[in-house]
Amino acid sequence: MKTNDEKHIFGVVKVGDKGQIVIPRDARKLYNIKPGDALLLLGDGNGMALVKTQIFHDAIEQVMEGLNK
C-alpha cells in the first residue's frame, strides 16, 4: 500500500435533498472513481473522508497472505 503526502482542494460540493453529493470530475479522474464503485465513508471529530473499498480489500488480502505463509 502506497502513501502519498499530496494535498488537493477540489472545490465545494453541496448536499442535495436526498443527502447526495457529486464528487468533482477532477477528483474522480485523479482517484479513478467510476460509476458503481463502492466508497467507504470514514469520520472522526475533525471531518470525513471517502476511501475506495478496494483499498481495504487489497490490504486484507495482503494480511491474509502473510498469515498463510
ChimeraX commands (.cxc) that place a marker at each C-alpha (Angstrom):
marker #1 position 0.00,0.00,0.00 radius 0.5
marker #1 position 1.49,3.35,-1.06 radius 0.5
marker #1 position 1.19,6.56,0.95 radius 0.5
marker #1 position 1.16,9.95,-0.68 radius 0.5
marker #1 position 1.51,13.30,1.08 radius 0.5
marker #1 position -0.05,15.34,-1.75 radius 0.5
marker #1 position -2.97,17.54,-0.73 radius 0.5
marker #1 position -5.76,18.66,-3.07 radius 0.5
marker #1 position -8.68,21.05,-2.92 radius 0.5
marker #1 position -11.32,20.16,-5.50 radius 0.5
marker #1 position -13.87,22.84,-4.62 radius 0.5
marker #1 position -17.10,22.97,-2.67 radius 0.5
marker #1 position -19.88,20.41,-3.04 radius 0.5
marker #1 position -23.43,20.81,-1.79 radius 0.5
marker #1 position -25.56,18.14,-0.17 radius 0.5
marker #1 position -28.79,17.57,-2.08 radius 0.5
marker #1 position -32.25,16.90,-0.66 radius 0.5
marker #1 position -31.54,13.15,-0.57 radius 0.5
marker #1 position -28.18,13.60,1.19 radius 0.5
marker #1 position -26.22,13.04,-2.01 radius 0.5
marker #1 position -23.10,14.87,-3.17 radius 0.5
marker #1 position -21.41,15.00,-6.55 radius 0.5
marker #1 position -17.71,14.16,-6.48 radius 0.5
marker #1 position -15.95,16.70,-8.72 radius 0.5
marker #1 position -14.70,15.40,-12.07 radius 0.5
marker #1 position -11.04,16.18,-11.30 radius 0.5
marker #1 position -11.24,14.12,-8.08 radius 0.5
marker #1 position -12.95,11.21,-9.87 radius 0.5
marker #1 position -10.27,11.28,-12.54 radius 0.5
marker #1 position -7.34,11.51,-10.11 radius 0.5
marker #1 position -8.63,8.67,-7.91 radius 0.5
marker #1 position -10.08,6.62,-10.78 radius 0.5
marker #1 position -13.62,6.63,-9.34 radius 0.5
marker #1 position -16.12,5.14,-11.76 radius 0.5
marker #1 position -19.92,4.79,-11.59 radius 0.5
marker #1 position -20.78,1.82,-9.38 radius 0.5
marker #1 position -17.55,1.95,-7.33 radius 0.5
marker #1 position -18.06,1.37,-3.61 radius 0.5
marker #1 position -16.70,4.05,-1.29 radius 0.5
marker #1 position -16.27,3.81,2.47 radius 0.5
marker #1 position -17.16,6.93,4.45 radius 0.5
marker #1 position -14.80,7.40,7.41 radius 0.5
marker #1 position -15.05,10.10,10.03 radius 0.5
marker #1 position -13.67,11.45,13.27 radius 0.5
marker #1 position -14.11,14.61,15.32 radius 0.5
marker #1 position -12.39,16.67,12.61 radius 0.5
marker #1 position -14.28,15.60,9.50 radius 0.5
marker #1 position -14.97,12.91,6.94 radius 0.5
marker #1 position -13.10,11.10,4.19 radius 0.5
marker #1 position -14.20,8.85,1.32 radius 0.5
marker #1 position -11.99,5.86,0.53 radius 0.5
marker #1 position -12.44,3.25,-2.19 radius 0.5
marker #1 position -13.33,-0.06,-0.54 radius 0.5
marker #1 position -10.89,-1.79,-2.89 radius 0.5
marker #1 position -8.02,-0.29,-0.83 radius 0.5
marker #1 position -9.24,-2.14,2.26 radius 0.5
marker #1 position -9.90,-5.31,0.30 radius 0.5
marker #1 position -6.33,-5.28,-1.04 radius 0.5
marker #1 position -4.88,-4.65,2.44 radius 0.5
marker #1 position -6.85,-7.56,3.92 radius 0.5
marker #1 position -5.65,-9.86,1.14 radius 0.5
marker #1 position -2.03,-8.91,1.92 radius 0.5
marker #1 position -2.55,-9.65,5.61 radius 0.5
marker #1 position -4.20,-12.99,4.85 radius 0.5
marker #1 position -1.36,-13.96,2.50 radius 0.5
marker #1 position 1.11,-13.18,5.28 radius 0.5
marker #1 position -0.80,-15.39,7.72 radius 0.5
marker #1 position -0.85,-18.30,5.29 radius 0.5
marker #1 position 2.95,-18.36,4.93 radius 0.5
marker link #1:1,2 radius 0.2
marker link #1:2,3 radius 0.2
marker link #1:3,4 radius 0.2
marker link #1:4,5 radius 0.2
marker link #1:5,6 radius 0.2
marker link #1:6,7 radius 0.2
marker link #1:7,8 radius 0.2
marker link #1:8,9 radius 0.2
marker link #1:9,10 radius 0.2
marker link #1:10,11 radius 0.2
marker link #1:11,12 radius 0.2
marker link #1:12,13 radius 0.2
marker link #1:13,14 radius 0.2
marker link #1:14,15 radius 0.2
marker link #1:15,16 radius 0.2
marker link #1:16,17 radius 0.2
marker link #1:17,18 radius 0.2
marker link #1:18,19 radius 0.2
marker link #1:19,20 radius 0.2
marker link #1:20,21 radius 0.2
marker link #1:21,22 radius 0.2
marker link #1:22,23 radius 0.2
marker link #1:23,24 radius 0.2
marker link #1:24,25 radius 0.2
marker link #1:25,26 radius 0.2
marker link #1:26,27 radius 0.2
marker link #1:27,28 radius 0.2
marker link #1:28,29 radius 0.2
marker link #1:29,30 radius 0.2
marker link #1:30,31 radius 0.2
marker link #1:31,32 radius 0.2
marker link #1:32,33 radius 0.2
marker link #1:33,34 radius 0.2
marker link #1:34,35 radius 0.2
marker link #1:35,36 radius 0.2
marker link #1:36,37 radius 0.2
marker link #1:37,38 radius 0.2
marker link #1:38,39 radius 0.2
marker link #1:39,40 radius 0.2
marker link #1:40,41 radius 0.2
marker link #1:41,42 radius 0.2
marker link #1:42,43 radius 0.2
marker link #1:43,44 radius 0.2
marker link #1:44,45 radius 0.2
marker link #1:45,46 radius 0.2
marker link #1:46,47 radius 0.2
marker link #1:47,48 radius 0.2
marker link #1:48,49 radius 0.2
marker link #1:49,50 radius 0.2
marker link #1:50,51 radius 0.2
marker link #1:51,52 radius 0.2
marker link #1:52,53 radius 0.2
marker link #1:53,54 radius 0.2
marker link #1:54,55 radius 0.2
marker link #1:55,56 radius 0.2
marker link #1:56,57 radius 0.2
marker link #1:57,58 radius 0.2
marker link #1:58,59 radius 0.2
marker link #1:59,60 radius 0.2
marker link #1:60,61 radius 0.2
marker link #1:61,62 radius 0.2
marker link #1:62,63 radius 0.2
marker link #1:63,64 radius 0.2
marker link #1:64,65 radius 0.2
marker link #1:65,66 radius 0.2
marker link #1:66,67 radius 0.2
marker link #1:67,68 radius 0.2
marker link #1:68,69 radius 0.2
view
